[in-house]
């Protein structure tokens, strides 16, 4: 019976499902086992340990836990069938996110989508076993679900359609679902829901699963989720603050490139999985996975002094400390907010210049408009500034330029939301020196530390130190100034591509 799963699944259907691209990403068995490896392994030799997956999709977590329990309890419960029955009836529990995934999960765990059928490895009295699915309705309040924030316009659907109202996060008392406590809560929750905004706008939802799981006060909590929460944004600021100050998070495995974790799946900003240990506090062991390379684990605080975001690369910490010693101002103070002149990305001026018009850098190149069209920063129009694209390459793969190429915005110019500006500055020469700084790998390395999406908004410049822009800058000059070691320089240059600035 201990080799039950290896004989039943060949080839492994879960490996096939793990290659699907969706906001509800299936977990490869290999990753599920890496997550289980973080737990104290004695849990799998204790017949009283209880496990809950509150977001079952393929059943991979419960299946891999079952394998470990089948081995760990072999001495305590020698009879194979009694051991199987005890594990499936008393230790493993799941809440499926859809009716289809409930069937898939039961098939993975019980070897039958109907655990009360003759093919189930352990017989239950009903067709759900301990993997339940209950169709839940959203609770609308001002056209939003009070539990998950879903848009009524988007998700108030026909009964035949999936509502994405996940049971675990749509109850006030999650402890009442199974009417029991759990030692371990583990899983891979849905990541986001369309929020009814323009285009493909979506809001995160995985944070709600983590917050709800903590309410159950398990001994251990582990989930695999997008890494965007490191920097907050769009509904994640409070969640980020709570996570980064929670010293019960003892391990984080970080995948800056999501496809290193989920083959064939692209998730901007990468993914991570963590171990939260209720009864033990301290520093967090951080491990980064880059392709086939695993970084040396480093035990450190999740928040460095003076930082409001998690620095995901261990190698960056010593570099950051050296720069922080200079106590220089942040480049963020010189960077405009989004829509710097009040013109949206969709703005299009006219191609022919009329008397008194100013030049606009916009999505389709350049155009002209009357100064009266400018709604913000009107005092900057007739000053020198550096203009830079708001969308820059890189955030989830290595050796990117990180920022788009900057250029000088002379007096009489402005831009749409496609760009932001840095400045203003007193003359063209000062702008040229700013651009020389942006072209350095050093500067863009510090921007990268805050960048988790392609968007290069003002906030990513927080850790970038301001330089004396009366002079030009090179990497060699900056490396010498901050006394960086050969190893630190090598790390920066492995992460950031050169940027050629053409006239």
C-alpha positions as semicolon CSV with decimal commas, in nm:
position;residue;x (nm);y (nm);z (nm)
1;X;0,000;0,000;0,000
2;X;0,295;0,238;0,060
3;X;0,365;0,230;-0,317
4;X;-0,003;0,282;-0,394
5;X;0,042;0,613;-0,579
6;X;0,349;0,518;-0,779
7;X;0,161;0,223;-0,924
8;X;-0,162;0,412;-0,983
9;X;-0,028;0,719;-1,168
10;X;0,191;0,664;-1,472
11;X;0,245;0,901;-1,638
12;X;0,178;1,158;-1,365
13;X;-0,129;1,354;-1,477
14;X;-0,047;1,622;-1,221
15;X;0,277;1,701;-1,399
16;X;0,074;1,755;-1,716
17;X;-0,174;1,984;-1,540
18;X;0,110;2,182;-1,384
19;X;0,199;2,311;-1,730
20;X;-0,137;2,483;-1,778
21;X;-0,135;2,864;-1,770
22;X;-0,409;3,014;-1,558
23;X;-0,462;3,245;-1,263
24;X;-0,539;2,923;-1,076
25;X;-0,206;2,754;-1,144
26;X;-0,166;2,383;-1,076
27;X;0,128;2,288;-0,856
28;X;0,387;2,040;-0,991
29;X;0,443;1,745;-0,755
30;X;0,812;1,838;-0,732
31;X;0,726;2,183;-0,595
32;X;0,464;2,041;-0,360
33;X;0,733;1,819;-0,211
34;X;0,978;2,107;-0,175
35;X;0,711;2,285;0,027
36;X;0,648;1,977;0,238
37;X;1,022;1,946;0,298
38;X;1,013;2,274;0,493
39;X;0,786;2,120;0,757
40;X;0,924;1,927;1,055
41;X;0,928;1,575;0,918
42;X;0,816;1,422;1,248
43;X;0,469;1,554;1,160
44;X;0,439;1,266;0,914
45;X;0,504;1,009;1,187
46;X;0,229;1,139;1,414
47;X;-0,115;0,986;1,366
48;X;-0,275;1,292;1,527
49;X;-0,137;1,551;1,284
50;X;-0,411;1,710;1,075
51;X;-0,366;1,879;0,735
52;X;-0,591;2,115;0,540
53;X;-0,562;2,234;0,182
54;X;-0,817;2,519;0,160
55;X;-0,779;2,559;-0,217
56;X;-0,767;2,212;-0,370
57;X;-0,720;2,203;-0,746
58;X;-0,536;1,883;-0,838
59;X;-0,514;1,735;-0,488
60;X;-0,135;1,722;-0,519
61;X;-0,062;1,845;-0,166
62;X;-0,295;1,595;0,000
63;X;-0,167;1,317;-0,222
64;X;0,198;1,387;-0,142
65;X;0,118;1,422;0,229
66;X;-0,058;1,084;0,214
67;X;0,254;0,924;0,070
68;X;0,463;1,052;0,358
69;X;0,210;0,948;0,620
70;X;0,184;0,599;0,471
71;X;0,556;0,557;0,536
72;X;0,576;0,752;0,860
73;X;0,293;0,562;1,032
74;X;0,398;0,217;0,912
75;X;0,530;0,108;1,253
76;X;0,249;0,263;1,456
77;X;-0,028;0,125;1,232
78;X;0,119;-0,189;1,068
79;X;-0,201;-0,299;0,896
80;X;-0,196;-0,128;0,554
81;X;-0,569;-0,082;0,511
82;X;-0,618;0,043;0,866
83;X;-0,335;0,288;0,810
84;X;-0,491;0,413;0,485
85;X;-0,832;0,447;0,646
86;X;-0,691;0,636;0,945
87;X;-0,497;0,880;0,726
88;X;-0,778;0,958;0,483
89;X;-1,056;0,976;0,741
90;X;-0,875;1,154;1,026
91;X;-0,576;1,346;0,894
92;X;-0,633;1,481;0,541
93;X;-0,890;1,748;0,457
94;X;-0,947;1,971;0,158
95;X;-1,176;2,242;0,025
96;X;-1,197;2,241;-0,355
97;X;-1,225;2,567;-0,547
98;X;-1,462;2,431;-0,816
99;X;-1,675;2,124;-0,864
100;X;-1,438;2,002;-1,135
101;X;-1,131;2,034;-0,912
102;X;-1,314;1,854;-0,633
103;X;-1,353;1,554;-0,863
104;X;-0,993;1,580;-0,977
105;X;-0,866;1,609;-0,621
106;X;-1,065;1,308;-0,503
107;X;-0,938;1,110;-0,798
108;X;-0,581;1,205;-0,706
109;X;-0,615;1,134;-0,335
110;X;-0,866;0,848;-0,312
111;X;-0,795;0,702;-0,660
112;X;-1,164;0,756;-0,730
113;X;-1,366;1,070;-0,786
114;X;-1,634;0,908;-0,570
115;X;-1,486;0,807;-0,232
116;X;-1,797;0,604;-0,151
117;X;-1,749;0,394;-0,464
118;X;-1,587;0,053;-0,501
119;X;-1,264;0,191;-0,653
120;X;-1,181;0,423;-0,365
121;X;-0,876;0,312;-0,163
122;X;-1,066;0,409;0,152
123;X;-1,444;0,392;0,172
124;X;-1,649;0,689;0,290
125;X;-2,021;0,713;0,354
126;X;-2,070;0,996;0,106
127;X;-1,941;1,106;-0,233
128;X;-1,721;1,386;-0,097
129;X;-1,508;1,215;0,162
130;X;-1,295;1,479;0,332
131;X;-1,256;1,688;0,015
132;X;-1,559;1,908;0,003
133;X;-1,701;2,152;-0,247
134;X;-1,988;2,383;-0,168
135;X;-2,122;2,629;-0,422
136;X;-2,109;2,967;-0,252
137;X;-2,267;3,295;-0,351
138;X;-2,096;3,631;-0,318
139;X;-2,236;3,867;-0,054
140;X;-2,290;4,193;-0,238
141;X;-2,241;4,526;-0,069
142;X;-2,235;4,837;-0,290
143;X;-2,175;4,615;-0,596
144;X;-1,875;4,445;-0,437
145;X;-1,852;4,118;-0,245
146;X;-1,788;4,203;0,117
147;X;-1,557;3,903;0,153
148;X;-1,339;3,902;-0,158
149;X;-1,414;4,236;-0,328
150;X;-1,539;4,075;-0,650
151;X;-1,734;4,302;-0,885
152;X;-2,106;4,230;-0,896
153;X;-2,107;4,324;-1,264
154;X;-1,842;4,059;-1,333
155;X;-1,945;3,776;-1,102
156;X;-2,322;3,797;-1,044
157;X;-2,367;3,516;-1,294
158;X;-2,602;3,247;-1,408
159;X;-2,611;2,946;-1,175
160;X;-2,447;2,732;-1,442
161;X;-2,133;2,946;-1,443
162;X;-1,848;2,939;-1,193
163;X;-1,881;3,229;-0,950
164;X;-1,527;3,208;-0,806
165;X;-1,678;3,260;-0,462
166;X;-1,435;3,035;-0,278
167;X;-1,581;2,885;0,038
168;X;-1,275;2,926;0,258
169;X;-1,270;3,304;0,227
170;X;-1,646;3,359;0,214
171;X;-1,725;3,273;0,574
172;X;-1,680;3,469;0,894
173;X;-1,574;3,164;1,092
174;X;-1,358;2,930;0,880
175;X;-1,322;2,700;1,183
176;X;-1,686;2,599;1,136
177;X;-1,626;2,448;0,791
178;X;-1,491;2,122;0,932
179;X;-1,555;2,204;1,296
180;X;-1,199;2,115;1,391
181;X;-0,849;2,254;1,427
182;X;-0,559;2,188;1,192
183;X;-0,191;2,149;1,260
184;X;-0,088;2,233;0,904
185;X;-0,263;2,450;0,643
186;X;-0,098;2,425;0,306
187;X;-0,184;2,501;-0,056
188;X;-0,171;2,707;-0,372
189;X;-0,467;2,947;-0,368
190;X;-0,622;3,130;-0,665
191;X;-0,418;3,440;-0,742
192;X;-0,653;3,709;-0,869
193;X;-0,998;3,806;-0,989
194;X;-1,097;4,049;-1,259
195;X;-1,204;4,363;-1,078
196;X;-1,426;4,510;-1,347
197;X;-1,170;4,773;-1,441
198;X;-1,048;4,864;-1,785
199;X;-0,879;4,602;-2,000
200;X;-0,745;4,310;-1,802
201;X;-0,743;4,485;-1,466
202;X;-0,741;4,237;-1,178
203;X;-0,715;4,240;-0,802
204;X;-0,515;3,995;-0,589
205;X;-0,705;3,736;-0,389
206;X;-0,432;3,503;-0,259
207;X;-0,367;3,734;0,037
208;X;-0,719;3,665;0,165
209;X;-0,647;3,292;0,182
210;X;-0,336;3,354;0,391
211;X;-0,515;3,595;0,623
212;X;-0,807;3,354;0,666
213;X;-0,572;3,063;0,732
214;X;-0,402;3,254;1,013
215;X;-0,742;3,293;1,182
216;X;-0,745;2,915;1,230
217;X;-0,417;2,939;1,424
218;X;-0,251;2,630;1,274
219;X;0,090;2,526;1,398
220;X;0,226;2,567;1,047
221;X;0,109;2,756;0,741
222;X;0,264;2,729;0,397
223;X;0,136;2,861;0,065
224;X;0,278;2,931;-0,278
225;X;0,173;3,270;-0,414
226;X;0,281;3,552;-0,648
227;X;0,572;3,754;-0,509
228;X;0,417;4,093;-0,587
229;X;0,325;4,132;-0,223
230;X;0,692;4,211;-0,148
231;X;0,633;4,565;-0,275
232;X;0,260;4,599;-0,202
233;X;0,036;4,794;-0,439
234;X;-0,321;4,729;-0,553
235;X;-0,485;4,612;-0,231
236;X;-0,168;4,456;-0,091
237;X;-0,017;4,736;0,117
238;X;-0,170;4,631;0,449
239;X;-0,103;4,265;0,373
240;X;0,261;4,341;0,288
241;X;0,309;4,538;0,609
242;X;0,160;4,254;0,814
243;X;0,367;3,984;0,642
244;X;0,699;4,168;0,653
245;X;0,668;4,238;1,024
246;X;0,555;3,886;1,114
247;X;0,860;3,715;1,263
248;X;0,683;3,378;1,250
249;X;0,765;3,358;0,878
250;X;1,075;3,142;0,911
251;X;1,150;3,037;0,552
252;X;1,093;3,194;0,209
253;X;1,181;3,023;-0,120
254;X;1,180;3,289;-0,390
255;X;1,145;3,232;-0,765
256;X;1,200;3,565;-0,949
257;X;1,121;3,379;-1,273
258;X;0,789;3,205;-1,222
259;X;0,855;2,950;-1,495
260;X;1,137;2,806;-1,282
261;X;0,860;2,696;-1,047
262;X;0,565;2,653;-1,286
263;X;0,700;2,538;-1,624
264;X;0,551;2,735;-1,911
265;X;0,373;2,984;-1,685
266;X;0,460;3,354;-1,677
267;X;0,367;3,548;-1,363
268;X;0,506;3,899;-1,348
269;X;0,724;3,945;-1,043
270;X;0,773;3,572;-0,990
271;X;0,638;3,351;-0,712
272;X;0,739;3,236;-0,368
273;X;0,645;2,986;-0,103
274;X;0,693;3,034;0,269
275;X;0,674;2,858;0,603
276;X;0,492;3,030;0,889
277;X;0,560;2,873;1,229
278;X;0,312;2,977;1,495
279;X;0,521;2,882;1,798
280;X;0,867;2,992;1,684
281;X;0,982;3,343;1,604
282;X;1,306;3,478;1,464
283;X;1,482;3,569;1,145
284;X;1,374;3,424;0,811
285;X;1,585;3,190;0,599
286;X;1,572;3,321;0,243
287;X;1,655;3,101;-0,057
288;X;1,647;3,223;-0,419
289;X;1,604;2,991;-0,717
290;X;1,745;3,114;-1,049
291;X;1,713;2,849;-1,315
292;X;1,906;2,548;-1,189
293;X;2,097;2,758;-0,936
294;X;1,990;2,769;-0,573
295;X;2,137;3,048;-0,364
296;X;2,305;2,985;-0,032
297;X;2,034;3,016;0,237
298;X;2,072;3,333;0,443
299;X;1,897;3,401;0,773
300;X;1,789;3,765;0,792
301;X;1,511;4,008;0,873
302;X;1,242;4,050;0,611
303;X;1,270;4,427;0,639
304;X;1,610;4,592;0,624
305;X;1,648;4,915;0,818
306;X;1,509;5,205;0,618
307;X;1,332;4,980;0,366
308;X;0,959;4,937;0,325
309;X;0,992;4,640;0,093
310;X;1,149;4,296;0,098
311;X;1,491;4,273;-0,068
312;X;1,458;3,940;-0,244
313;X;1,826;3,883;-0,332
314;X;2,057;3,786;-0,046
315;X;2,357;3,910;-0,244
316;X;2,206;4,260;-0,254
317;X;2,201;4,310;0,122
318;X;2,571;4,393;0,164
319;X;2,556;4,632;-0,133
320;X;2,252;4,806;0,013
321;X;2,425;4,845;0,350
322;X;2,730;5,009;0,191
323;X;2,515;5,260;0,005
324;X;2,294;5,333;0,306
325;X;2,602;5,444;0,505
326;X;2,622;5,754;0,285
327;X;2,277;5,869;0,401
328;X;2,201;6,024;0,063
329;X;1,860;6,145;-0,049
330;X;1,637;5,920;-0,255
331;X;1,598;5,959;-0,629
332;X;1,226;5,916;-0,567
333;X;1,211;6,282;-0,464
334;X;1,300;6,385;-0,821
335;X;1,056;6,152;-1,000
336;X;0,704;6,248;-1,101
337;X;0,394;6,048;-1,024
338;X;0,194;5,863;-1,290
339;X;0,020;6,079;-1,552
340;X;0,273;6,356;-1,480
341;X;0,099;6,625;-1,685
342;X;-0,258;6,501;-1,641
343;X;-0,269;6,341;-1,988
344;X;-0,374;5,973;-2,005
345;X;-0,200;5,711;-2,217
346;X;-0,482;5,742;-2,470
347;X;-0,413;6,113;-2,525
348;X;-0,336;6,213;-2,885
349;X;-0,256;6,568;-2,984
350;X;-0,245;6,702;-3,339
351;X;0,043;6,641;-3,577
352;X;0,076;6,997;-3,708
353;X;0,215;7,253;-3,468
354;X;0,005;7,564;-3,417
355;X;0,128;7,888;-3,273
356;X;0,182;7,860;-2,899
357;X;0,161;7,478;-2,895
358;X;0,392;7,261;-2,690
359;X;0,538;6,925;-2,793
360;X;0,390;6,614;-2,633
361;X;0,570;6,280;-2,609
362;X;0,290;6,026;-2,635
363;X;0,219;5,662;-2,712
364;X;0,244;5,704;-3,090
365;X;0,550;5,928;-3,091
366;X;0,510;6,304;-3,073
367;X;0,223;6,545;-3,122
368;X;0,133;6,901;-3,030
369;X;-0,126;7,058;-2,807
370;X;-0,218;7,389;-2,652
371;X;-0,065;7,443;-2,304
372;X;-0,419;7,472;-2,167
373;X;-0,448;7,093;-2,208
374;X;-0,189;7,041;-1,934
375;X;-0,357;6,976;-1,600
376;X;-0,056;6,911;-1,373
377;X;0,304;7,030;-1,330
378;X;0,251;7,326;-1,559
379;X;0,561;7,489;-1,408
380;X;0,777;7,206;-1,548
381;X;0,675;7,257;-1,913
382;X;0,933;7,531;-1,975
383;X;1,213;7,363;-1,780
384;X;1,466;7,093;-1,860
385;X;1,374;6,743;-1,742
386;X;1,461;6,383;-1,817
387;X;1,173;6,186;-1,965
388;X;1,163;5,810;-1,928
389;X;0,908;5,541;-2,026
390;X;0,677;5,432;-1,746
391;X;0,700;5,073;-1,866
392;X;1,044;4,919;-1,850
393;X;1,176;4,574;-1,932
394;X;1,243;4,320;-1,664
395;X;1,101;4,214;-1,329
396;X;1,069;3,839;-1,365
397;X;1,373;3,737;-1,568
398;X;1,738;3,814;-1,533
399;X;1,979;4,042;-1,718
400;X;1,726;4,307;-1,821
401;X;1,781;4,678;-1,868
402;X;1,508;4,730;-1,604
403;X;1,429;5,086;-1,720
404;X;1,338;5,218;-2,061
405;X;1,580;5,454;-2,234
406;X;1,560;5,812;-2,106
407;X;1,587;6,127;-2,310
408;X;1,597;6,502;-2,249
409;X;1,271;6,692;-2,238
410;X;1,361;7,046;-2,337
411;X;1,162;7,355;-2,240
412;X;0,829;7,357;-2,417
413;X;0,765;6,984;-2,382
414;X;0,542;6,754;-2,178
415;X;0,421;6,394;-2,203
416;X;0,127;6,163;-2,170
417;X;0,104;5,889;-1,906
418;X;0,322;5,670;-2,130
419;X;0,614;5,849;-1,964
420;X;0,717;6,000;-1,632
421;X;0,976;6,271;-1,580
422;X;1,276;6,320;-1,353
423;X;1,362;6,674;-1,253
424;X;1,333;6,955;-1,334
425;X;1,698;7,054;-1,384
426;X;1,868;7,383;-1,452
427;X;2,019;7,304;-1,791
428;X;2,079;7,044;-2,061
429;X;2,417;6,942;-1,920
430;X;2,264;6,844;-1,588
431;X;2,008;6,631;-1,774
432;X;2,288;6,460;-1,964
433;X;2,455;6,373;-1,634
434;X;2,129;6,229;-1,499
435;X;2,103;6,014;-1,812
436;X;2,463;5,898;-1,764
437;X;2,362;5,783;-1,415
438;X;2,051;5,602;-1,541
439;X;2,266;5,423;-1,798
440;X;2,478;5,266;-1,522
441;X;2,405;4,916;-1,409
442;X;2,450;5,037;-1,051
443;X;2,158;5,279;-1,069
444;X;1,925;5,034;-1,242
445;X;2,022;4,760;-0,997
446;X;1,878;4,967;-0,713
447;X;1,563;5,033;-0,917
448;X;1,531;4,658;-0,973
449;X;1,525;4,591;-0,598
450;X;1,180;4,755;-0,582
451;X;1,051;4,646;-0,921
452;X;0,807;4,353;-0,932
453;X;0,617;4,436;-1,252
454;X;0,700;4,594;-1,586
455;X;0,564;4,924;-1,462
456;X;0,841;5,165;-1,361
457;X;0,653;5,406;-1,137
458;X;0,798;5,653;-0,890
459;X;0,812;5,401;-0,606
460;X;1,084;5,188;-0,768
461;X;1,331;5,478;-0,729
462;X;1,304;5,476;-0,348
463;X;1,634;5,293;-0,290
464;X;1,824;5,473;-0,568
465;X;2,063;5,728;-0,413
466;X;2,084;6,077;-0,561
467;X;2,422;6,178;-0,705
468;X;2,583;6,513;-0,776
469;X;2,447;6,584;-1,121
470;X;2,695;6,855;-1,195
471;X;2,917;6,569;-1,308
472;X;2,881;6,260;-1,527
473;X;2,864;5,907;-1,384
474;X;2,993;5,563;-1,480
475;X;2,971;5,226;-1,313
476;X;3,343;5,229;-1,237
477;X;3,309;5,564;-1,062
478;X;3,014;5,441;-0,855
479;X;3,174;5,108;-0,765
480;X;3,477;5,298;-0,638
481;X;3,268;5,554;-0,448
482;X;3,077;5,286;-0,254
483;X;3,378;5,051;-0,225
484;X;3,202;4,751;-0,374
485;X;3,385;4,419;-0,379
486;X;3,457;4,216;-0,692
487;X;3,184;3,972;-0,588
488;X;2,929;4,251;-0,540
489;X;3,019;4,407;-0,875
490;X;2,992;4,069;-1,043
491;X;2,645;4,016;-0,896
492;X;2,520;4,357;-1,016
493;X;2,651;4,294;-1,365
494;X;2,498;3,945;-1,376
495;X;2,156;4,096;-1,307
496;X;2,154;4,410;-1,524
497;X;2,218;4,450;-1,894
498;X;2,423;4,743;-2,027
499;X;2,226;5,037;-2,162
500;X;2,355;5,219;-2,465
501;X;2,239;5,580;-2,472
502;X;2,227;5,714;-2,829
503;X;2,219;6,080;-2,909
